[in-house]
């Protein structure tokens, strides 16, 4: 069979994942560049984080019960330890029949292989065993040795007599290898706050003066049902403030920065929603009241809300189901159940927002379903996004760093902007115009440099370089074309000018410049060409 008989398989991006193409990428870059500029004026530094982390980090930080962790993460075994897991599984699952010495011998050899792999992984620093792990390895080693001695030393007549001992050792090996944890699963990050906190602790940033202000941008991964504004690989731009102070002025300044960013981008119609969800002193009592009230109306609720009465009653307030709205409106509100400290903190956040001239809408149903979120929560909605109209979510999470093993005194607040949705909203509102960027479909080509003849090509290569050095966008044909075809391509590429370089121009030390909009043409020396193009560029 020749290769032409095969139709090559056509690949497509996987479901919920997409390419972002020019000219959209020009707008993406502008958005990201604006974030760099605005956030740095507030004293935030950029942190670049890994895209995958131990699954456990997200399970602990985001919460094992949440949809994000329980259903939506892309999780994989670490390749380095995958074969160790495979051997462990074989040992645990191998059912050896009574008196089957041959199987017991193979089982013993498998246990030795497992030990060899673990040793090698340790030598290469791929795994680090804690005390319990080391004990399990020691037990495994001695049981495997004893088993080998027993099996190789057995004499024909004593078979039955030693089987019990063999079976006992097999069981010991099985238990020791089953309980041995040598590595962690990995997950693509569904969000970045957990990673920022991990990095804060790992690099001892609590010793830095004041609160630490960090921002990040990049892709996140959640296996959600794709729709407009909801993707499985989506992008976030986020910021976090971590450190000893939880002053309400910090909350307000974080929000101010966010709004300054949106304003710089000319995002229209953004609305700030805020709420306070209390803390561990006052929220549990409120949650219990809410649960009790929800129990009374249980039968009128949908399946999701019914389930959440037990797992996470606050999340019922998130419900968008039409028929639940009337019921939810009558439920007790957290604002009426805040403790004195939380009430004072919330009042001061609002006062600090007013000081900054920021208008807000209070939304008592704005909750975060995670335990460590507390006090201030906020969200920004923008038009043009349909049902997925939140471009940004944020809140205070004073307990998170402690939950991840860091100092208990560390407070935290942050937000994450959905970049895909922000870009969509900018485009829908007409604020996404792209111009001036050095990209072909954005600003278009300043010059299409048509050359004719080998000598002209050499000159054209040099001229193209000097034009590009001066910041002009230049298309230089890679092969020689007939005049008409070459100029036709210049038209189709929507270049502003064709600069023509043939033998005559070369001999005369000039180029012919044709303005493609109206076909006017003139001959210019190189120096004059630059002045002319600069004048056009500066309008
Ligand atoms: P969260 O991390 O869930 O608080 O989300 C913060 C922001 O990220 C939201 O307000 C959205 O703008 C955006 N976002 C979350 N999930 C997705 C997704 N699957 N696709 C696109 N944007 C998302």
Boltz pocket constraint, residues with backbone or C-beta under 6 A from the ligand:
constraints:
  - pocket:
      binder: B
      contacts: [[A, 190], [A, 191], [A, 222], [A, 224], [A, 229], [A, 230], [A, 231], [A, 232], [A, 234], [A, 235], [A, 236], [A, 380], [A, 390], [A, 391], [A, 392], [A, 393], [A, 394], [A, 416], [A, 417], [A, 418], [A, 419], [A, 420], [A, 421]]
      max_distance: 6.0
